[in-house]
Structure formats: C-alpha cells, structure tokens
Amino acid sequence: MKQNRRVQIGSALVLVSLFFSCSETTKVDLPTSAIIHYSIVDNQVAFTALTHNTTSYSWDFGDGETSTDKDPVHVYETGYYTAVLSVTGGTGTASDTVELTIGAPPYGLLTGGPNAKNGKTWRISGSHSEHDYFAFSDADLTPFPGAPKPLPAGIFGAGLGMGEVYNDEFTFYFDGSYEVDVKEDGAAFSGIFYQSSIGGTIVNWGGIDFGLVTGLYTPESGATFTFVEGEDFDVPSAFGGVVTYEGVTTIDFSGTSYLGFLDMQRKVIVQELTDNSMRIVIFGSLDGDALAAGLTTNALILTFEAVN
C-alpha cells in the first residue's frame, strides 16, 4: 500500500513538473503597443498613454515641445495640433497620433480643423447626458409625457433592443464634405412613419411603440454639410404651423444625408459643442398625418461623442 502511494505521489510530481515546464515554454510577451487618451480643459490637455510592454515614452506635442513622461499635461496656444506618442518596449516600438483643436471656434471643434486629414467622426453617446430627452417639437421643446428625462444610459439598446444605433458614425471634414457610416446592418436610426412614406425596408422594429425603427439606408456619395451660427431656424411643426428657434447654431445636409436620426427634417440645432462632446436637437414626425402635411411632431435631444 505504501509503495502504491509513493507511485501516486511520484506521478503527481511529474505532472506538476510538466505543467510548469509547459507554462514556461508557452509564455510570450504582449506586443508593445500604445494608444493616446486625452482630455481638454480650456487650453490645457491631459494626456494618458494606454500601453502594453513599454519601457520608455516620447511625446511630440506638435508645437515644438516634447516630453518623456508617461502621462504629461501640456498647455497649448489656440490652434490645431498633431500630437504623437512613440514608445519602446520588450517587442519593439509603437506609436499613436491624435489631432487636437485647442481654443478653436465651433467649426473647428466639429471638424477637427484643417490638420485633421481624416475629418472628425461622431456617434451617439451610449451613456447619454443629463440633458438628453424626448420632446415635442414646440417652442420650448417640452418633454414628452411618459418618456424618461433624462434618457437612461444605453436606452436604445437595453430598452428597445436597438443598440446598433450607437455604432453608426458621422464624419465632418474641414472642407465641408460629409460621410455617414451605418455599419454592418446597413440601416439608419429612423421614424416608422418616415420609413413608410418612402417605402423603406425596416431592419429593426424594436422601438415601434415609440415610432422608432431602423431602415435600410445607402449613404449619399459626395455629401456636404452647412454649418451656421446665430440664425433664426423655422421648423414646420404640428404646434402652431411654424416654430422659430432664434439665434441658434445649425447643421444642414445635402441630399439624404442626416445626423443621428433620419426623418423628414434633417437640419439640426447644435445646443452645445466641445472637443469631445456635441448635443443636438433632431426633429422628426412620429405621426402619419403630420408627416403627410409636412409637419414635425417631436424632437430628440441627443449627445454625441467624438470617436478618437
């Protein structure tokens, strides 16, 4: 019996030895990598290097200044800059680049400025903000009764089963060109009555109780946008025929292009715009009779986030 126990113990030790031997031979280093994360307050930028297997850091802030700190804070003059992070580590080198708009006018914040060769891309923020809600398209944008105010985080996904609307991307270029990317489902976040009026193909009916769906959409080639500050914007509305929003900032689009939500009225109001966040008012007609009369009935106030 004792001899059998010794054999069992010996076998166990061999297995343990083999396990650790295999673990050691299969262990590999993570590739050296680098991603820049940053936040801007006034003219000050706080950089964070998100890296793997890195031993040294080299920052070029794009204004002639440099740093070897991992997470530097840098103060810029007003303007447009390209910041570059280069790192070295166990498996070699890596780098990342970001375009910064510092103290720039709203158009620069929207587009990323003349240095942003790939434009600036935005998408609906899944976390929403305390200002996001569903409203009537009246003069005061009165909250829609029964709808949550503010919108809870992820409501279009967890609440309506339409989480894909958070993935769609909208890119603004400094030269006025514009691109819409509706991703894998090929569908735009839209209103059911609008889709019905154009004979659209519904992809996701998840928000039908609220008049919200996604419908197949082919982005317009060569699309453009127009950005205007301080204009009086007239919206055909079920609340008084025409509602005028005075002194607002607007974005309008060519052809069928839109921002965030596709409906009859594609021109939107910009309520707030920073380097990383944009809150807009999008109008829609969630009533078939109103749509037929060319009138809006509702508005979605949504926050968009910049895609770095």
C-alpha positions as CSV (number, residue, x, y, z in Angstrom):
1,M,0.0,0.0,0.0
2,K,2.8,2.4,0.9
3,Q,4.6,1.6,-2.4
4,N,1.4,2.4,-4.4
5,R,1.1,5.7,-2.5
6,R,4.7,6.5,-3.4
7,V,4.0,5.8,-7.0
8,Q,0.9,8.0,-7.0
9,I,2.8,10.9,-5.3
10,G,5.7,10.5,-7.8
11,S,3.3,10.6,-10.7
12,A,1.7,13.8,-9.4
13,L,5.0,15.4,-9.0
14,V,5.8,14.6,-12.7
15,L,2.5,16.1,-13.8
16,V,3.1,19.3,-11.8
17,S,6.6,19.5,-13.2
18,L,5.3,19.1,-16.7
19,F,2.6,21.7,-16.1
20,F,5.1,24.4,-15.0
21,S,7.5,23.4,-17.7
22,C,4.8,23.8,-20.4
23,S,3.7,27.1,-18.8
24,E,7.3,28.5,-19.0
25,T,7.8,27.4,-22.6
26,T,4.5,28.9,-23.8
27,K,4.7,32.2,-22.0
28,V,5.0,35.1,-24.5
29,D,5.4,38.9,-24.1
30,L,2.5,41.1,-25.0
31,P,3.3,43.1,-28.1
32,T,4.5,46.6,-27.4
33,S,1.6,48.9,-28.1
34,A,0.4,52.5,-27.5
35,I,-2.9,54.4,-27.6
36,I,-3.4,58.0,-26.7
37,H,-6.2,59.1,-24.4
38,Y,-6.7,62.8,-23.6
39,S,-9.0,65.4,-22.1
40,I,-9.0,69.1,-22.8
41,V,-9.9,71.9,-20.4
42,D,-9.5,75.3,-21.9
43,N,-6.0,75.3,-23.4
44,Q,-4.7,72.5,-21.2
45,V,-4.5,68.9,-22.4
46,A,-4.0,66.0,-20.0
47,F,-2.5,63.0,-21.9
48,T,-2.7,59.4,-20.8
49,A,-0.6,56.7,-22.5
50,L,-2.5,53.4,-22.7
51,T,0.3,50.9,-23.3
52,H,1.5,47.3,-23.1
53,N,5.0,46.1,-22.5
54,T,6.6,49.6,-22.7
55,T,9.8,50.9,-21.1
56,S,10.1,54.4,-22.5
57,Y,7.8,57.2,-23.8
58,S,8.4,60.1,-26.2
59,W,5.8,62.7,-26.8
60,D,5.8,65.3,-29.5
61,F,3.1,67.8,-28.8
62,G,3.1,69.3,-32.2
63,D,4.0,72.8,-31.1
64,G,7.8,72.3,-30.8
65,E,7.6,70.9,-27.2
66,T,8.3,67.3,-26.2
67,S,8.2,65.1,-23.1
68,T,9.3,61.7,-21.9
69,D,6.7,61.5,-19.1
70,K,4.2,58.7,-19.3
71,D,1.1,60.9,-18.7
72,P,2.1,64.5,-19.3
73,V,0.0,67.6,-19.1
74,H,0.6,70.3,-21.7
75,V,-0.6,73.8,-22.2
76,Y,-1.2,74.9,-25.8
77,E,-1.8,78.2,-27.6
78,T,-5.0,78.4,-29.5
79,G,-4.9,76.4,-32.8
80,Y,-4.8,73.0,-34.4
81,Y,-2.1,70.5,-33.4
82,T,-1.0,66.9,-34.2
83,A,0.3,65.1,-31.0
84,V,2.4,61.9,-31.4
85,L,3.3,59.3,-28.8
86,S,6.2,57.0,-29.6
87,V,7.1,54.1,-27.2
88,T,9.7,51.4,-27.0
89,G,9.4,48.1,-25.1
90,G,10.0,44.4,-25.0
91,T,8.9,43.6,-28.5
92,G,10.0,46.8,-30.3
93,T,8.3,50.1,-30.9
94,A,4.8,51.5,-31.4
95,S,3.2,54.9,-31.8
96,D,-0.2,56.7,-31.9
97,T,-1.3,60.1,-33.2
98,V,-4.2,62.4,-32.4
99,E,-5.4,65.7,-33.9
100,L,-6.2,68.4,-31.4
101,T,-8.3,71.5,-31.6
102,I,-7.4,74.0,-28.9
103,G,-9.5,77.1,-28.1
104,A,-10.8,76.9,-31.7
105,P,-14.2,78.2,-33.0
106,P,-17.1,75.8,-33.1
107,Y,-16.5,74.8,-36.8
108,G,-13.0,73.7,-35.8
109,L,-14.4,71.7,-32.9
110,L,-16.9,70.0,-35.2
111,T,-14.4,69.1,-38.0
112,G,-11.1,68.8,-36.2
113,G,-9.7,71.7,-38.1
114,P,-7.5,71.8,-41.3
115,N,-4.9,69.4,-39.9
116,A,-7.5,66.5,-39.4
117,K,-6.9,64.7,-42.8
118,N,-9.5,62.1,-41.8
119,G,-12.0,64.6,-40.6
120,K,-13.7,64.3,-37.2
121,T,-16.1,61.4,-36.5
122,W,-19.0,61.4,-34.1
123,R,-21.5,58.9,-32.8
124,I,-24.5,58.9,-30.4
125,S,-23.2,58.6,-26.9
126,G,-24.4,55.4,-25.2
127,S,-24.0,56.9,-21.8
128,H,-26.2,59.9,-22.8
129,S,-26.1,63.0,-20.6
130,E,-28.4,64.7,-18.1
131,H,-29.7,66.9,-21.0
132,D,-30.8,64.1,-23.3
133,Y,-34.5,63.5,-23.6
134,F,-37.5,63.0,-25.9
135,A,-39.6,66.2,-26.6
136,F,-42.4,67.8,-28.5
137,S,-41.3,70.0,-31.4
138,D,-42.8,73.1,-29.8
139,A,-41.1,76.3,-29.0
140,D,-39.9,75.1,-25.5
141,L,-39.1,71.6,-26.6
142,T,-41.4,70.3,-23.9
143,P,-40.6,66.8,-22.5
144,F,-42.7,64.1,-24.0
145,P,-45.0,62.7,-21.2
146,G,-44.2,59.2,-20.2
147,A,-40.7,59.2,-21.7
148,P,-37.8,59.2,-19.2
149,K,-36.0,62.5,-18.8
150,P,-33.0,62.3,-18.9
151,L,-32.6,59.3,-21.1
152,P,-31.0,56.4,-19.2
153,A,-27.7,55.1,-20.4
154,G,-28.0,52.6,-23.2
155,I,-31.8,53.0,-23.5
156,F,-31.9,52.3,-27.2
157,G,-30.1,49.1,-26.6
158,A,-31.3,47.6,-23.3
159,G,-34.6,49.3,-23.5
160,L,-35.5,49.0,-27.2
161,G,-33.1,46.3,-28.5
162,M,-31.6,48.7,-31.0
163,G,-28.1,49.0,-29.6
164,E,-26.7,49.2,-33.1
165,V,-27.7,52.8,-33.4
166,Y,-24.9,53.7,-31.1
167,N,-22.4,52.3,-33.6
168,D,-23.3,54.4,-36.6
169,E,-20.6,57.1,-37.3
170,F,-20.8,60.6,-38.9
171,T,-17.7,62.3,-40.1
172,F,-17.3,66.1,-40.8
173,Y,-14.4,67.4,-42.8
174,F,-13.0,70.9,-42.7
175,D,-13.7,71.4,-46.4
176,G,-17.4,70.9,-45.9
177,S,-17.6,67.3,-47.1
178,Y,-19.5,64.7,-45.0
179,E,-19.8,60.9,-44.6
180,V,-22.3,58.6,-43.0
181,D,-21.3,55.0,-42.0
182,V,-24.3,52.9,-41.0
183,K,-22.0,49.9,-40.2
184,E,-22.8,46.2,-40.6
185,D,-26.6,46.3,-40.5
186,G,-26.7,48.9,-43.3
187,A,-29.6,50.7,-41.6
188,A,-30.3,54.2,-40.3
189,F,-32.0,55.1,-37.0
190,S,-35.3,56.5,-38.2
191,G,-39.0,57.1,-37.7
192,I,-41.6,54.4,-38.7
193,F,-43.8,56.9,-40.5
194,Y,-40.9,58.4,-42.5
195,Q,-39.8,54.9,-43.5
196,S,-43.4,54.1,-44.5
197,S,-43.7,57.2,-46.6
198,I,-40.6,56.4,-48.6
199,G,-41.3,52.7,-48.9
200,G,-38.3,51.9,-46.8
201,T,-37.2,48.4,-45.7
202,I,-37.4,48.0,-41.9
203,V,-34.5,46.2,-40.3
204,N,-35.3,46.5,-36.6
205,W,-38.8,47.2,-35.2
206,G,-37.6,47.3,-31.6
207,G,-38.7,50.9,-30.9
208,I,-42.0,50.7,-32.8
209,D,-44.1,51.5,-29.7
210,F,-42.3,54.9,-29.7
211,G,-42.4,55.3,-33.5
212,L,-38.7,54.4,-33.8
213,V,-37.1,51.8,-36.1
214,T,-34.0,51.2,-38.2
215,G,-34.4,51.1,-42.0
216,L,-32.0,50.3,-44.8
217,Y,-30.1,53.3,-45.9
218,T,-27.5,53.9,-48.6
219,P,-25.2,56.8,-47.7
220,E,-25.0,59.6,-50.2
221,S,-21.9,59.8,-52.3
222,G,-20.2,63.3,-52.2
223,A,-22.3,64.5,-49.4
224,T,-21.8,68.0,-47.9
225,F,-22.9,69.9,-44.8
226,T,-23.5,73.6,-44.0
227,F,-22.7,75.0,-40.5
228,V,-24.3,78.3,-39.5
229,E,-24.1,80.2,-36.2
230,G,-26.7,82.6,-34.8
231,E,-29.6,82.0,-37.3
232,D,-33.3,82.0,-36.8
233,F,-34.4,78.5,-37.8
234,D,-38.0,77.9,-38.8
235,V,-39.3,74.4,-38.3
236,P,-42.7,73.3,-39.7
237,S,-44.4,72.0,-36.6
238,A,-47.7,70.5,-35.5
239,F,-47.5,73.1,-32.7
240,G,-48.6,76.3,-34.5
241,G,-47.6,75.6,-38.1
242,V,-44.1,77.1,-37.9
243,V,-41.9,77.3,-34.8
244,T,-38.9,79.7,-34.9
245,Y,-35.8,78.9,-32.9
246,E,-34.0,82.2,-32.6
247,G,-30.2,82.7,-32.7
248,V,-29.3,79.0,-32.8
249,T,-26.4,77.2,-34.4
250,T,-27.5,74.7,-37.1
251,I,-26.1,72.0,-39.3
252,D,-27.8,71.2,-42.6
253,F,-27.0,68.4,-45.1
254,S,-27.2,67.8,-48.8
255,G,-29.4,65.2,-50.3
256,T,-30.5,62.4,-48.0
257,S,-27.6,62.8,-45.5
258,Y,-28.5,63.2,-41.9
259,L,-27.0,63.2,-38.4
260,G,-28.0,60.5,-35.8
261,F,-31.7,60.2,-36.8
262,L,-33.1,60.1,-40.3
263,D,-36.5,61.7,-40.8
264,M,-38.2,64.4,-42.9
265,Q,-36.4,67.3,-41.2
266,R,-32.7,66.7,-41.5
267,K,-31.4,70.1,-40.4
268,V,-30.5,70.1,-36.7
269,I,-29.8,72.5,-33.9
270,V,-26.5,72.4,-32.0
271,Q,-27.1,73.2,-28.4
272,E,-23.5,72.5,-27.1
273,L,-20.2,71.7,-28.8
274,T,-16.9,70.9,-27.2
275,D,-13.8,69.0,-28.5
276,N,-15.2,65.6,-27.3
277,S,-19.0,66.2,-27.0
278,M,-21.8,67.6,-29.0
279,R,-25.5,67.9,-28.0
280,I,-28.0,68.4,-30.8
281,V,-31.8,68.7,-31.4
282,I,-33.1,66.4,-34.1
283,F,-36.7,66.8,-35.4
284,G,-39.0,64.1,-36.5
285,S,-42.6,63.4,-37.4
286,L,-43.9,60.5,-35.3
287,D,-47.5,60.9,-36.7
288,G,-48.5,59.8,-40.1
289,D,-51.0,62.7,-40.7
290,A,-48.4,65.3,-39.6
291,L,-45.8,63.8,-41.8
292,A,-48.2,64.0,-44.8
293,A,-48.8,67.7,-44.0
294,G,-45.0,68.3,-43.8
295,L,-45.0,69.0,-40.1
296,T,-42.8,67.7,-37.3
297,T,-44.2,66.5,-34.0
298,N,-41.2,65.5,-31.9
299,A,-37.6,66.2,-31.2
300,L,-34.8,64.0,-29.9
301,I,-32.2,65.8,-27.8
302,L,-29.1,63.6,-28.0
303,T,-25.4,63.9,-27.0
304,F,-22.8,62.7,-29.5
305,E,-19.2,61.7,-28.6
306,A,-16.1,62.2,-30.7
307,V,-14.6,59.0,-31.9
308,N,-10.8,59.1,-31.3
